[in-house]
């Protein structure tokens, strides 16, 4: 039995058909980039995303044939407000990177309600303030709000489903501590009527037909992108973890059925997330974040140091080491473990001998060091030891980077055979619901790496930490923010 997966990232929509051997048998991509009209503002065209999803899904089904079920995975926290009767969005959606609600978060913190501007909560309030300031339409049930998974389920079902799952709901800032319902105190503080919010359902289970697609296959899986990647890399047991390297980098670690003890962030800067919920049982995880990864390679391209991202590895291979140069990829601040929004990208240790190759290598090694930072933080907050690192994402095409990551973490790096493992994770959740896979053991057994990169040396972590300290506090007003 084959599974259709629709996956919305920050730059576009992917559709794939996955077979019972966890193999991708058909694939399409539709580019729909985020909109950045001004600094700190990130928006999305929800209608364009919906159209692209329908086109890509229909094309892969034409190629691969009928599917048994549909899995949906998407960027988390990005928010759409739409009219329930027409299904039309009310203006642009707000992307997860959008910072326009920082002020609102600070005001709420003064009242004891701690929200991050990257979460959904204040984005919902902002959209309602703009389109329904007195909340009359929302109270009357005329409006719907949701994260991208909710919007996709609505589009694919032609308005039959207004749902989300705990892996997505858990990062909205709108749910209870145990993610068993919406938080009334937060809703009241932001004047968000419950009537606009989706129903929270299991991550795996039959939800309703995708009537907008040929054959109306059942929608049976929902997951946030990072949790889908965790599952897609077979990390179904407590203590297993993966790293995803795209524009930024995220580490997710499976914890088990018990929520981590800390409320918001652990001592080493990780935070609790719901990995998935199946048959009513929550699986918890920890997450760690580096705000810049592939974006630092894009910066090299913009500077003309390398012609394109793929060339960064070969250019870096033009030297054996950086000759003492270190680059801290803090182009948008530092996440885990220090959470300094005012840190900025920093190049130190430059000498007259520093050239193009050394700069390219310093950037790749800097991203690898940040990956090692995430591993160290997750191990410390979870109290586990990771023997190996599983990785996916666009940067895994760069062998020079993978070697630097193995050397920075002092661990073998196992590379996902499917570069965007989100696809497999969403397929597994949908497939569990319809019997394509029998359970966690069978899903775990599907993991086969395309490559294993062993450490060949050790990057200097002591000098790296010194470089990080030099990057911190560059924009004091932002460095003082804590969410």
SEDRENZA-229928 format. One line per 10 residues: number of its first residue (from 1); their letters; for each residue x, y, z of C-alpha. Coordinates in steps of 0.1 Angstrom, whole numbers, plus 2048, in hexadecimal, padded with zeros to 3 digits. Layout:
NUM	A	X,Y,Z; ...
% end
This chain:
1	XXXXXXXXXX	800,800,800; 80E,822,7F6; 80B,842,809; 80A,866,7FC; 81D,880,810; 818,8A5,80D; 834,8B9,81D; 835,8DF,81F; 856,8EF,828; 861,913,829
11	XXXXXXXXXX	869,915,804; 84F,8FF,7F4; 839,8E0,7F3; 845,8BC,7EE; 82F,89F,7E5; 83B,87B,7E5; 82D,858,7E3; 83D,840,7FB; 83C,81A,7F7; 83A,7FF,811
21	XXXXXXXXXX	85F,7FB,810; 863,81F,81B; 86E,828,7F9; 864,848,7E7; 855,83D,7C6; 84A,85F,7B9; 853,883,7C2; 849,8A7,7B8; 853,8C9,7C5; 841,8EA,7C1
31	XXXXXXXXXX	855,909,7CB; 841,921,7E1; 859,937,7F4; 852,94A,813; 84B,970,810; 862,988,822; 854,9AB,81B; 869,9BB,837; 883,9B1,850; 875,99A,86B
41	XXXXXXXXXX	856,993,858; 850,971,849; 82F,96A,837; 821,94E,821; 807,94C,805; 7F0,931,813; 7DB,92F,7F3; 7FB,92A,7DE; 806,90E,7F7; 7E4,8FD,7F4
51	XXXXXXXXXX	7E5,8FE,7CE; 808,8F2,7CC; 7FF,8D5,7E4; 7E2,8CA,7CE; 7F7,8CC,7AE; 815,8B9,7BC; 7FF,89F,7CD; 7EB,899,7AD; 80A,896,798; 81B,87C,7AE
61	XXXXXXXXXX	7FB,868,7AF; 7F8,869,789; 81C,85B,788; 819,841,7A4; 7F4,838,7A4; 7DA,837,7C0; 7E5,83A,7E4; 7D7,82B,803; 7DB,849,81A; 7E9,86C,81D
71	XXXXXXXXXX	802,879,836; 807,89E,83C; 826,8AF,84B; 82F,8D4,84B; 843,8F0,859; 836,8F6,87C; 827,915,88D; 821,928,86C; 7FD,935,86E; 7E0,939,856
81	XXXXXXXXXX	7BE,94A,85C; 7A2,942,844; 77D,945,83E; 76A,925,847; 750,92A,82C; 766,933,80F; 786,922,819; 799,942,80F; 7B5,94E,825; 7B2,971,834
91	XXXXXXXXXX	7D2,980,828; 7F5,971,829; 7FD,957,843; 819,95E,85C; 838,948,85A; 849,938,878; 868,94F,874; 853,96F,877; 85D,986,893; 842,9A1,892
101	XXXXXXXXXX	832,995,8B2; 851,998,8C8; 841,9B6,8DA; 822,9A2,8E2; 837,986,8F0; 849,99E,907; 828,9AD,913; 81A,98A,91A; 83A,980,92C; 834,99D,944
111	XXXXXXXXXX	812,98C,94C; 823,96A,952; 81A,95B,930; 839,951,91E; 837,94D,8F8; 851,94E,8DD; 84A,963,8BE; 852,944,8A9; 834,933,8B8; 811,934,8A9
121	XXXXXXXXXX	7FF,945,8C6; 807,96A,8C1; 805,965,89B; 7E0,95A,89F; 7D9,978,8B4; 7EA,98F,89B; 7D5,981,87E; 7B5,984,891; 7BD,9A7,89B; 7C2,9B0,877
131	XXXXXXXXXX	7A3,99E,868; 78B,99A,885; 794,9B3,8A0; 775,9AF,8B5; 776,989,8B0; 752,987,8A6; 757,972,887; 76F,95B,89A; 756,957,8B6; 73A,94E,89D
141	XXXXXXXXXX	74F,933,88E; 754,945,86C; 77A,943,86D; 793,928,870; 7B7,92A,87B; 7D2,910,878; 7F6,907,873; 800,8FA,850; 7F7,8D6,857; 7D4,8E2,860
151	XXXXXXXXXX	7D2,8F7,840; 7DD,8DA,82A; 7C4,8C2,83A; 7A9,8DC,833; 7B4,8E1,80F; 7B8,8BB,808; 796,8B3,818; 784,8D1,808; 77C,8DF,82A; 772,8BE,839
161	XXXXXXXXXX	78E,8BE,853; 799,8D9,86B; 7B3,8C6,880; 7D7,8C6,88D; 7EC,8AD,8A0; 7FF,8B0,8C1; 821,8B3,8AF; 815,8D2,89F; 7FE,8DF,8BA; 819,8DA,8D4
171	XXXXXXXXXX	82F,8F6,8C5; 813,910,8C1; 814,91D,8E5; 7EE,918,8E7; 7EC,8F6,8F7; 7ED,8E9,91A; 80D,8DC,929; 804,8B8,921; 7F7,8C1,8FE; 7D5,8B2,906
181	XXXXXXXXXX	7C1,8D1,8FD; 7C2,8F7,8F6; 7CE,90D,913; 7B1,923,91E; 7C7,93C,92F; 7DC,943,910; 7BD,944,8FA; 7AD,95E,912; 7CD,973,913; 7CF,975,8ED
191	XXXXXXXXXX	7A9,977,8E8; 7A9,957,8D2; 787,946,8D1; 788,920,8D2; 770,91F,8B5; 78C,929,89C; 7A4,90D,8A7; 7A8,8EB,898; 7A0,8CA,8AA; 7BF,8B9,8B7
201	XXXXXXXXXX	7C0,895,8AA; 7D9,878,8AB; 7F7,87A,894; 7ED,859,885; 7CA,84E,87E; 7AF,851,863; 7A2,875,863; 78E,87A,843; 790,877,81D; 7A6,88E,808
211	XXXXXXXXXX	789,895,7F1; 79E,8AE,7DD; 7B4,892,7D1; 7AD,876,7B8; 79D,859,7C9; 798,86D,7EA; 7B2,859,7FE; 7AF,85B,824; 7C4,876,836; 7D4,861,852
221	XXXXXXXXXX	7F4,872,85E; 7FE,894,86B; 81F,8A0,879; 835,8BE,87D; 853,8BD,866; 86E,8B6,880; 85A,89B,891; 854,88B,86F; 879,88C,868; 880,87B,88A
231	XXXXXXXXXX	868,85F,882; 874,85D,85E; 897,855,86A; 88A,839,87F; 88F,84A,8A1; 871,839,8B2; 883,82F,8D2; 88C,846,8F0; 8AF,853,8ED; 8B0,853,8C7
241	XXXXXXXXXX	8B6,874,8B5; 8B9,884,893; 8C8,8A5,885; 8B8,8B7,868; 8CE,8D1,855; 8BB,8E9,83F; 8B9,90F,842; 8BE,909,867; 8C5,8E9,87A; 8AF,8D6,892
251	XXXXXXXXXX	8B6,8B8,8A9; 899,8A4,8B5; 89D,888,8CF; 882,86E,8D8; 87C,86E,8FE; 85E,857,904; 83B,85A,913; 845,871,930; 848,896,92A; 86A,8A5,932
261	XXXXXXXXXX	86B,8B4,954; 874,8D8,94A; 858,8F0,941; 866,903,923; 88B,8FF,91E; 8A3,8E7,92E; 8C4,8F2,93F; 8D6,8ED,91E; 8BD,8FE,908; 8A8,8E2,8F9
271	XXXXXXXXXX	882,8E3,8FC; 867,8C8,8FF; 852,8BF,8E0; 838,8A5,8D8; 847,88C,8C0; 826,87D,8B6; 805,86F,8C5; 7F9,84D,8BA; 7DA,83B,8C9; 7D8,857,8E3
281	XXXXXXXXXX	7FC,851,8EF; 814,86E,8EE; 839,869,8E6; 84D,886,8F3; 86E,894,8E5; 888,8AF,8EA; 892,8C8,8CF; 8B0,8DD,8CB; 8B4,8F9,8B1; 8CF,90B,89D
291	XXXXXXXXXX	8C1,929,88C; 8DA,929,86F; 8E8,90C,85C; 8E3,90B,836; 8DC,930,837; 901,935,83F; 90A,922,81F; 8F1,938,80C; 904,956,81B; 924,949,80B
301	XXXXXXXXXX	912,947,7EA; 905,96A,7ED; 929,976,7F4; 936,965,7D5; 94D,94E,7EA; 93D,930,7DA; 927,92F,7BA; 90C,91A,7CA; 906,906,7EA; 911,8E6,7DA
311	XXXXXXXXXX	933,8F5,7D3; 93A,8FD,7F8; 948,8DA,7FF; 960,8D8,7E1; 96C,8FC,7E8; 972,8F3,80D; 985,8D4,802; 99F,8EC,7F4; 9AF,8EE,816; 9B5,8D5,832
321	XXXXXXXXXX	9AA,8EB,84E; 99E,90F,855; 9C0,91B,860; 9B1,925,881; 992,937,874; 971,931,884; 94E,93C,878; 930,93D,88F; 910,93A,87A; 8FB,951,88F
331	XXXXXXXXXX	8EC,964,872; 8CA,965,884; 8D7,961,8A7; 8DF,941,8BB; 8C6,927,8C6; 8CF,909,8DC; 8E1,90A,8F4; 8E5,92F,8FB; 8C6,93F,8EA; 8D5,960,8E2
341	XXXXXXXXXX	8C0,972,8C8; 8D9,98E,8C6; 8F7,979,8BD; 903,97E,89A; 919,96B,880; 93D,96E,88A; 95E,966,878; 97C,964,88F; 9A0,958,88B; 9A4,967,868
351	XXXXXXXXXX	9C8,96D,85C; 9D8,977,83B; 9D8,953,831; 9B2,94F,834; 9A4,94A,812; 986,93F,800; 98A,91A,809; 991,921,82D; 972,937,82F; 95C,91D,81F
361	XXXXXXXXXX	96A,902,837; 965,919,855; 940,91D,84C; 93A,8F8,848; 94D,8F0,868; 93A,90B,87A; 919,8FB,870; 927,8D9,87B; 931,8E8,89D; 90D,8F5,8A1
371	XXXXXXXXXX	901,8D1,89A; 918,8C5,8B5; 90B,8E0,8CD; 8E8,8D2,8C8; 8F4,8AE,8CE; 905,8B8,8EF; 8E7,8CC,8FB; 8CE,8AF,8F3; 8E4,896,905; 8E7,8AC,923
381	XXXXXXXXXX	8C2,8B5,926; 8B6,892,91F; 8D0,87F,933; 8D9,868,916; 8F8,861,901; 8F4,861,8DB; 90C,847,8CB; 904,852,8A7; 8F4,86F,896; 8D9,86B,87B
391	XXXXXXXXXX	8D5,888,863; 8BF,894,847; 8B9,8B5,834; 8C7,8C7,817; 8EA,8CA,826; 8EF,8A5,827; 8F8,8A7,802; 919,8B8,80D; 932,89D,816; 94C,8B6,823
401	XXXXXXXXXX	932,8C3,83C; 929,89F,847; 94D,898,84E; 950,8B8,863; 930,8AE,876; 93F,88B,87E; 95F,89C,88A; 94C,8B6,89E; 936,89D,8AF; 950,881,8B1
411	XXXXXXXXXX	935,869,8A6; 92C,856,886; 913,869,871; 8F8,854,860; 8E9,865,842; 8C4,860,83A; 8BE,84F,818; 8A1,866,813; 8AF,88A,816; 88E,898,823
421	XXXXXXXXXX	885,87D,83D; 865,891,845; 856,87E,827; 85C,85C,837; 850,867,859; 82E,874,84C; 82B,854,838; 831,83F,856; 816,850,86A; 7FC,84D,84F
431	XXXXXXXXXX	808,829,847; 804,81E,86B; 7DF,829,869; 7D8,814,84A; 7EE,7F6,851; 80B,7FD,839; 822,7F9,857; 819,7E4,875; 82A,7F8,891; 849,809,89E
441	XXXXXXXXXX	860,7EA,89A; 858,7E9,875; 85D,80E,871; 87F,80D,884; 88A,7F1,86D; 886,807,84E; 8A4,81D,857; 8C1,818,83F; 8DA,833,83C; 8E8,83D,81A
451	XXXXXXXXXX	90A,844,829; 91C,843,84A; 937,85D,850; 950,854,86B; 965,86E,87E; 988,873,870; 993,88D,889; 986,8A5,8A3; 97C,8C9,89E; 988,8E1,8B9
461	XXXXXXXXXX	969,8E5,8CF; 97B,8FB,8E9; 984,916,8D0; 961,913,8C1; 951,91C,8E2; 968,93A,8E5; 95D,945,8C2; 938,941,8CC; 93E,958,8EA; 94B,973,8D2
471	XXXXXXXXXX	92B,971,8BE; 914,977,8DB; 903,997,8E6; 909,9A9,8C5; 8E6,9B8,8C5; 8E1,9BE,8EB; 8BB,9C5,8E8; 8B6,9A4,8D7; 8CE,991,8EE; 8B9,99C,90B
481	XXX	89A,98B,8FE; 890,96A,90E; 871,957,904
% end
